[in-house]
């Protein structure tokens, strides 16, 4: 069985497992709390969404109905709907 490079002892120190939470910074940038493969909650860390695997961020955003690139527009649409 071939071991992926990321899981080899000489590979990267941490391998992404899943996202466990999210938040927005004051600039409207999405940050994701990452659970690292083989690590517990105490090793979770906040990562800028632009530094993570695009496909994984996209899947997370779809599941949680987040559209980071349209956040301001989504808020404006909600405000317009409340006025009407």
Rosetta constraint file for C-alpha pairs under 8 A:
AtomPair CA 3 CA 7 HARMONIC 6.52 0.50
AtomPair CA 3 CA 8 HARMONIC 6.59 0.50
AtomPair CA 4 CA 8 HARMONIC 6.64 0.50
AtomPair CA 5 CA 11 HARMONIC 5.72 0.50
AtomPair CA 6 CA 11 HARMONIC 4.95 0.50
AtomPair CA 6 CA 12 HARMONIC 5.60 0.50
AtomPair CA 6 CA 15 HARMONIC 6.62 0.50
AtomPair CA 7 CA 11 HARMONIC 6.22 0.50
AtomPair CA 7 CA 12 HARMONIC 7.51 0.50
AtomPair CA 7 CA 15 HARMONIC 7.41 0.50
AtomPair CA 8 CA 12 HARMONIC 7.99 0.50
AtomPair CA 14 CA 36 HARMONIC 6.14 0.50
AtomPair CA 14 CA 37 HARMONIC 6.92 0.50
AtomPair CA 15 CA 36 HARMONIC 5.58 0.50
AtomPair CA 15 CA 37 HARMONIC 5.29 0.50
AtomPair CA 16 CA 34 HARMONIC 6.94 0.50
AtomPair CA 16 CA 35 HARMONIC 6.54 0.50
AtomPair CA 16 CA 36 HARMONIC 4.78 0.50
AtomPair CA 16 CA 37 HARMONIC 5.65 0.50
AtomPair CA 17 CA 34 HARMONIC 7.37 0.50
AtomPair CA 17 CA 35 HARMONIC 5.56 0.50
AtomPair CA 17 CA 36 HARMONIC 5.03 0.50
AtomPair CA 17 CA 37 HARMONIC 4.66 0.50
AtomPair CA 18 CA 34 HARMONIC 5.98 0.50
AtomPair CA 18 CA 35 HARMONIC 5.31 0.50
AtomPair CA 18 CA 36 HARMONIC 7.11 0.50
AtomPair CA 19 CA 32 HARMONIC 6.30 0.50
AtomPair CA 19 CA 33 HARMONIC 5.61 0.50
AtomPair CA 19 CA 34 HARMONIC 4.67 0.50
AtomPair CA 19 CA 35 HARMONIC 5.99 0.50
AtomPair CA 19 CA 60 HARMONIC 7.45 0.50
AtomPair CA 20 CA 32 HARMONIC 7.49 0.50
AtomPair CA 20 CA 33 HARMONIC 5.55 0.50
AtomPair CA 20 CA 34 HARMONIC 6.15 0.50
AtomPair CA 20 CA 35 HARMONIC 6.59 0.50
AtomPair CA 21 CA 32 HARMONIC 5.89 0.50
AtomPair CA 21 CA 33 HARMONIC 5.03 0.50
AtomPair CA 21 CA 34 HARMONIC 7.66 0.50
AtomPair CA 22 CA 30 HARMONIC 7.00 0.50
AtomPair CA 22 CA 31 HARMONIC 5.63 0.50
AtomPair CA 22 CA 32 HARMONIC 4.39 0.50
AtomPair CA 22 CA 33 HARMONIC 5.84 0.50
AtomPair CA 23 CA 30 HARMONIC 5.94 0.50
AtomPair CA 23 CA 31 HARMONIC 5.35 0.50
AtomPair CA 23 CA 32 HARMONIC 6.57 0.50
AtomPair CA 24 CA 28 HARMONIC 5.50 0.50
AtomPair CA 24 CA 29 HARMONIC 5.36 0.50
AtomPair CA 24 CA 30 HARMONIC 4.68 0.50
AtomPair CA 24 CA 31 HARMONIC 5.94 0.50
AtomPair CA 25 CA 29 HARMONIC 5.38 0.50
AtomPair CA 25 CA 30 HARMONIC 6.72 0.50
AtomPair CA 25 CA 31 HARMONIC 7.28 0.50
AtomPair CA 28 CA 68 HARMONIC 7.76 0.50
AtomPair CA 28 CA 71 HARMONIC 7.40 0.50
AtomPair CA 29 CA 48 HARMONIC 7.56 0.50
AtomPair CA 29 CA 49 HARMONIC 7.63 0.50
AtomPair CA 29 CA 68 HARMONIC 7.11 0.50
AtomPair CA 30 CA 48 HARMONIC 6.55 0.50
AtomPair CA 30 CA 49 HARMONIC 5.65 0.50
AtomPair CA 30 CA 68 HARMONIC 6.24 0.50
AtomPair CA 31 CA 46 HARMONIC 6.27 0.50
AtomPair CA 31 CA 47 HARMONIC 5.51 0.50
AtomPair CA 31 CA 48 HARMONIC 4.64 0.50
AtomPair CA 31 CA 49 HARMONIC 5.29 0.50
AtomPair CA 32 CA 46 HARMONIC 5.50 0.50
AtomPair CA 32 CA 47 HARMONIC 5.37 0.50
AtomPair CA 32 CA 48 HARMONIC 6.51 0.50
AtomPair CA 32 CA 49 HARMONIC 6.20 0.50
AtomPair CA 33 CA 44 HARMONIC 6.38 0.50
AtomPair CA 33 CA 45 HARMONIC 5.42 0.50
AtomPair CA 33 CA 46 HARMONIC 4.38 0.50
AtomPair CA 33 CA 47 HARMONIC 6.28 0.50
AtomPair CA 34 CA 44 HARMONIC 5.38 0.50
AtomPair CA 34 CA 45 HARMONIC 5.43 0.50
AtomPair CA 34 CA 46 HARMONIC 6.19 0.50
AtomPair CA 34 CA 47 HARMONIC 6.82 0.50
AtomPair CA 35 CA 39 HARMONIC 7.09 0.50
AtomPair CA 35 CA 40 HARMONIC 7.33 0.50
AtomPair CA 35 CA 41 HARMONIC 6.87 0.50
AtomPair CA 35 CA 43 HARMONIC 7.18 0.50
AtomPair CA 35 CA 44 HARMONIC 4.84 0.50
AtomPair CA 35 CA 45 HARMONIC 7.15 0.50
AtomPair CA 36 CA 40 HARMONIC 7.59 0.50
AtomPair CA 36 CA 43 HARMONIC 7.13 0.50
AtomPair CA 36 CA 44 HARMONIC 6.52 0.50
AtomPair CA 39 CA 43 HARMONIC 6.04 0.50
AtomPair CA 39 CA 44 HARMONIC 7.83 0.50
AtomPair CA 40 CA 44 HARMONIC 7.13 0.50
AtomPair CA 47 CA 51 HARMONIC 7.10 0.50
AtomPair CA 47 CA 52 HARMONIC 7.52 0.50
AtomPair CA 48 CA 52 HARMONIC 7.20 0.50
AtomPair CA 49 CA 57 HARMONIC 6.82 0.50
AtomPair CA 50 CA 54 HARMONIC 7.64 0.50
AtomPair CA 52 CA 56 HARMONIC 7.64 0.50
AtomPair CA 52 CA 57 HARMONIC 6.95 0.50
AtomPair CA 53 CA 57 HARMONIC 6.29 0.50
AtomPair CA 54 CA 58 HARMONIC 6.04 0.50
AtomPair CA 55 CA 59 HARMONIC 6.20 0.50
AtomPair CA 56 CA 60 HARMONIC 6.22 0.50
AtomPair CA 57 CA 61 HARMONIC 6.09 0.50
AtomPair CA 58 CA 62 HARMONIC 6.15 0.50
AtomPair CA 59 CA 63 HARMONIC 6.21 0.50
AtomPair CA 60 CA 64 HARMONIC 6.18 0.50
AtomPair CA 61 CA 65 HARMONIC 5.61 0.50
AtomPair CA 61 CA 66 HARMONIC 4.52 0.50
AtomPair CA 61 CA 67 HARMONIC 6.27 0.50
AtomPair CA 61 CA 68 HARMONIC 7.86 0.50
AtomPair CA 62 CA 66 HARMONIC 6.20 0.50
AtomPair CA 62 CA 67 HARMONIC 7.68 0.50
AtomPair CA 66 CA 71 HARMONIC 7.88 0.50
AtomPair CA 67 CA 71 HARMONIC 6.05 0.50
AtomPair CA 70 CA 74 HARMONIC 6.01 0.50
AtomPair CA 71 CA 75 HARMONIC 6.36 0.50
AtomPair CA 72 CA 76 HARMONIC 6.26 0.50
AtomPair CA 73 CA 77 HARMONIC 6.18 0.50
AtomPair CA 74 CA 78 HARMONIC 6.31 0.50
AtomPair CA 75 CA 79 HARMONIC 6.26 0.50
AtomPair CA 76 CA 80 HARMONIC 6.21 0.50
AtomPair CA 77 CA 81 HARMONIC 6.21 0.50
AtomPair CA 78 CA 82 HARMONIC 6.34 0.50
AtomPair CA 79 CA 83 HARMONIC 6.44 0.50
AtomPair CA 80 CA 84 HARMONIC 6.46 0.50
